[in-house]
């Protein structure tokens, strides 16, 4: 006579594959998001100070950050660009975000205003009216 199967101890196994997949996805997510955050501030810019400062909100996707170090080179985030490429980028940004499109300018305090004026004119031509300057609070 055969003994019943339910009386025999069965081996317990734990499948870790789904947990490992989730952990790897989380690691990749945080690495990519950290890289995107660092792009906006990777250019060394000596930012001017101001006494009236608005805090940055969570609507960062609506903003394009332009960096201008002392050399005068224009960067969109950390990518060097010229005025023609910047003009098309601003126009696309305006099309994507409409009235909510914003431009944030990080410039060295020693950059002449003439260079900033050309950026402001490009923004106005593209229809972007929400422009802010990054400064250090006094």
C-alpha positions in Angstrom: 0.0 0.0 0.0 1.2 3.5 -0.9 1.4 6.3 1.6 -0.6 9.5 0.8 1.4 12.3 -0.9 0.2 15.0 1.5 2.0 13.4 4.4 5.4 13.7 2.6 7.3 17.0 3.2 7.6 19.0 -0.1 10.5 21.4 -0.8 9.7 25.1 -0.6 11.3 27.3 -3.2 11.2 31.1 -3.5 11.3 32.6 -7.0 13.5 35.8 -6.8 13.4 36.6 -10.5 10.5 39.2 -10.3 12.1 40.9 -7.3 15.5 41.2 -8.9 13.8 42.6 -12.1 12.1 45.3 -10.0 15.3 46.2 -8.2 17.2 46.6 -11.4 14.4 48.8 -12.9 14.5 51.0 -9.8 18.3 51.3 -10.0 18.1 52.3 -13.7 15.3 54.8 -13.0 17.3 56.6 -10.3 20.5 56.6 -12.4 18.7 58.1 -15.4 16.8 60.7 -13.3 20.0 61.7 -11.5 21.7 62.2 -14.8 18.9 64.4 -16.1 18.9 66.6 -13.0 22.7 67.1 -13.2 22.6 68.3 -16.8 21.0 71.6 -15.9 23.7 72.6 -13.5 26.8 70.9 -15.0 28.1 74.1 -16.5 30.1 76.2 -14.1 28.4 79.6 -14.0 29.1 82.3 -11.4 25.5 83.2 -10.7 24.6 86.8 -9.7 22.7 87.5 -6.4 19.4 89.1 -5.9 17.2 90.1 -2.9 13.8 89.2 -4.4 13.8 85.5 -5.3 11.1 83.1 -6.4 11.5 79.5 -5.4 11.7 76.9 -8.2 8.5 74.9 -8.5 7.9 71.3 -9.6 7.0 72.4 -13.1 10.5 71.8 -14.4 9.4 70.1 -17.6 7.8 73.3 -18.8 11.2 75.1 -18.5 14.2 75.1 -20.8 17.4 76.0 -19.0 20.0 78.0 -20.9 23.5 78.2 -19.4 26.0 80.9 -20.4 29.4 80.8 -18.8 32.0 83.5 -19.0 33.2 82.2 -22.4 29.8 83.3 -23.9 29.0 79.8 -25.3 25.3 79.1 -25.2 24.3 75.7 -23.7 20.8 74.2 -23.6 21.2 72.2 -20.4 24.7 70.9 -20.9 24.6 70.7 -24.7 26.4 73.5 -26.6 24.3 75.2 -29.2 24.2 78.2 -31.5 21.5 80.9 -31.9 19.8 79.2 -34.9 19.5 75.8 -33.1 18.3 77.7 -30.0 15.6 79.4 -32.1 14.2 76.1 -33.4 14.4 74.6 -29.9 12.4 77.5 -28.4 9.8 77.3 -31.2 9.3 73.5 -30.6 9.1 74.1 -26.9 6.4 76.7 -27.4 4.5 74.4 -29.7 4.7 71.6 -27.1 3.7 73.6 -24.0 1.7 76.5 -25.4 1.2 79.4 -23.0 2.9 77.4 -20.2 6.3 77.3 -21.9 9.0 78.8 -19.8 12.7 79.8 -20.2 15.2 79.8 -17.4 18.5 81.6 -18.0 21.6 80.7 -15.9 24.3 83.2 -16.9 27.6 84.4 -15.4 27.2 87.8 -13.8 30.1 89.1 -16.0 28.4 88.2 -19.3 27.4 91.4 -21.2 23.7 92.2 -21.5 23.9 92.3 -25.3 24.3 88.5 -25.3 21.3 88.1 -22.9 19.3 90.5 -25.1 19.6 88.2 -28.1 18.2 85.3 -26.0 15.3 87.4 -24.9 14.5 88.4 -28.5 14.6 84.8 -29.6 12.2 83.9 -26.8 9.9 86.7 -27.7 9.9 85.6 -31.4 9.1 82.1 -30.3 6.2 83.3 -28.2 7.8 82.4 -24.8 6.9 85.2 -22.4 7.7 83.5 -19.1 11.4 84.1 -18.7 13.3 83.8 -15.4 16.9 84.3 -14.3 18.7 82.0 -11.9 20.3 84.0 -9.1 21.6 83.5 -5.6 19.6 85.0 -2.8 21.4 87.7 -0.8 
